[in-house]
Amino acid sequence: MWAAVVNRSGEICAYTTSTSDPTQVWPGSQAIAKAKAYTANAFSLDTLPLSTARLYTFTQPGHSLWSLGQSNLFDPSALAPPGGQGGGKNRIAVGLIFFGGGVPLYRNGKIIGGLGVS
């Protein structure tokens, strides 16, 4: 429904919907896609790519990153209105989500950002 890309600084570079009419996709998916892109970027290094799916187990009760998801909540000012314009482009996405759909992006072996889909 939504896809988002952040650069290495976590700034939203691009986002789009799966339909030509952004009012016909789930509004909640926008926040999830942007948070997944931010999370995958924020926890990956050149030599350690971590997708949101891979981070999932570590953030569950009893594991080393338990409660990490509550440490950086999503900022709704990064959302686009129902018409799809605006929406935090060039703003830090923030928000952590730890389930599948976020992957780090690399170019020539160096991390350059993250992609999130929801």
C-alpha positions in Angstrom: 0.0 0.0 0.0 2.8 2.5 0.9 6.6 2.5 0.3 9.1 4.9 1.7 12.8 5.6 1.3 15.1 7.4 3.8 18.7 8.4 3.3 21.5 7.5 5.7 20.6 10.5 7.9 17.1 9.1 8.2 15.5 11.9 6.1 12.5 10.9 4.0 13.6 11.0 0.4 10.6 9.5 -1.3 7.3 7.8 -0.7 4.5 6.5 -2.8 1.3 4.5 -2.8 0.3 1.4 -4.7 -2.6 3.2 -6.3 -2.8 6.5 -8.2 -5.3 7.8 -5.5 -3.6 8.0 -2.1 -6.9 8.4 -0.4 -7.7 4.8 -1.3 -4.9 3.2 0.7 -4.8 2.6 4.5 -3.5 5.8 6.2 -1.8 3.8 8.9 0.4 2.1 6.4 2.1 5.3 5.6 3.5 5.7 9.1 4.5 2.0 9.2 6.4 2.2 5.9 8.3 5.3 6.9 9.1 3.8 10.3 10.3 0.6 8.7 12.6 2.5 6.4 14.0 4.5 9.3 14.4 1.4 11.5 16.3 -0.7 8.9 18.6 2.3 8.2 19.1 3.2 11.9 20.2 -0.3 13.0 22.4 -1.3 10.0 26.0 -0.8 9.3 28.2 -1.2 6.2 29.2 -4.7 7.5 25.9 -5.6 9.3 22.7 -5.3 7.4 19.6 -5.7 9.6 16.1 -5.9 8.2 13.2 -5.1 10.4 12.2 -8.8 10.2 15.7 -9.9 11.4 15.4 -7.4 14.3 12.0 -8.8 15.3 13.2 -11.6 17.6 15.7 -9.5 19.5 12.9 -7.0 20.4 10.6 -9.6 21.9 10.2 -10.1 25.7 13.3 -11.8 27.3 15.6 -10.8 24.4 18.4 -8.2 24.4 16.5 -5.4 22.7 13.2 -5.9 24.5 11.3 -2.5 24.8 13.5 -0.8 22.2 10.3 -0.2 20.1 9.1 2.2 22.8 12.2 4.3 22.8 11.6 6.3 19.6 7.9 6.7 18.7 6.7 7.8 15.3 6.3 11.5 14.7 3.0 12.2 12.9 4.4 15.4 11.4 6.2 13.1 8.9 2.8 12.0 7.4 1.4 13.2 4.1 -2.3 14.3 4.3 -4.9 12.1 2.5 -4.1 13.8 -0.9 -0.5 12.5 -0.6 1.3 15.9 -0.9 3.8 17.1 1.6 4.3 14.5 4.2 7.6 15.1 5.9 9.9 14.9 2.8 13.4 15.9 3.8 12.4 15.5 7.5 13.8 12.7 9.8 11.3 9.9 9.7 11.8 8.6 13.3 9.7 5.8 14.8 10.9 2.2 15.3 9.0 -0.8 14.0 10.3 -4.4 14.3 8.4 -6.7 11.9 9.0 -7.5 8.3 9.0 -4.9 5.5 12.1 -2.7 6.2 15.5 -3.3 4.6 18.7 -1.3 4.5 19.9 0.0 1.1 23.5 -0.2 0.0 25.6 1.1 -2.9 29.1 -0.2 -3.5 29.1 -2.0 0.0 28.2 1.2 1.9 24.8 1.7 3.6 23.0 4.7 2.0 19.5 4.4 3.6 16.5 2.3 4.1 13.4 1.1 2.3 10.1 0.4 4.1 6.9 -1.1 2.7 3.6 -1.7 4.3 
